[in-house]
Amino acid sequence: MTRLFRSRVAVAPCCLALALASTGCDVNLGNGDFSLGLVSGQSTDTWTRSYTVRPGGRFEIVNVNGLVQVEPGAGEAIEIHAERRAKASTDEAAKDLLGRVEMREDVKPEAVRLEAKPPKTFRGGVDIKFFVKVPAGINVVARTVNGGIKLLSVPNDIEASTTNGGVEADQVSGTLRVTTTNGGVRLALRGVGKGGLRAETVNGGVNVELPKDAGANVSARVVNGGLGVDNLQIETIGEQSRRRLEGKLNGGGPPIELGTTNGGIHLTGK
């Protein structure tokens, strides 16, 4: 059974952008970009690093404006490739702005933390796209504020969070903790990890595709929206409604907990 759902869209950011645009400012919101002011100049560069963390260790990456993409690595090291871009009133000002970006590294044998700290400015801005390759067996934490997170074929246990952006995952199989405020969640699971899946958003939908023979204890709740299930046999538990689902998939297993406030939830078996 499939139910269609709609997400409510906040209009305040659009109003803000229109108001600022009328004053002659250049405003860009979305895709991890944020700029405010007269920005005709631009500067770009790349930043790379390689880290080694013992098996079972932790890697954390924190961004402000821009994408974080995580995929499997071929070797034993964590490989970082960052594409950095600054916008300002002139090319020279953008180059100076880019040079003031801090890339804070905290490196230990059991854990590495990398945080991008762009300077605060009202005329221009900096966005960074991080492309991360990580070996299996490393726990990953990926955070950004204005931008999306993409997880590609990783078996790792991952915690992914963003404020203004979506989270996408393709063919992942580890334990997942996914949160966003203004954005959707689209996850295609190769399997359900031992620790299960928890995915939550406020303004956006949650779409999860998983093997139809997977075992899981499913809990899904919606405030303003609907629930849809396709090609999955879920043995329901307790009272059900168009906004609440509790049940066992193929006899039960790791927990799958899904929630949204303004949006819908859709579960699909493949």
PyMOL commands that set and color helices and strands:
alter all, ss='L'
color gray80, all
select helices_A, chain A and resi 12-21+91-99
alter helices_A, ss='H'
color red, helices_A
select strands_A, chain A and resi 26-30+33-37+41-51+58-62+68-72+78-88+102-107+111-117+125-134+139-146+149-152+158-164+167-172+176-182+185-189+197-203+206-210+216-224+227-230+234-236+244-249+255-262+265-269
alter strands_A, ss='S'
color yellow, strands_A
deselect
rebuild
show_as cartoon
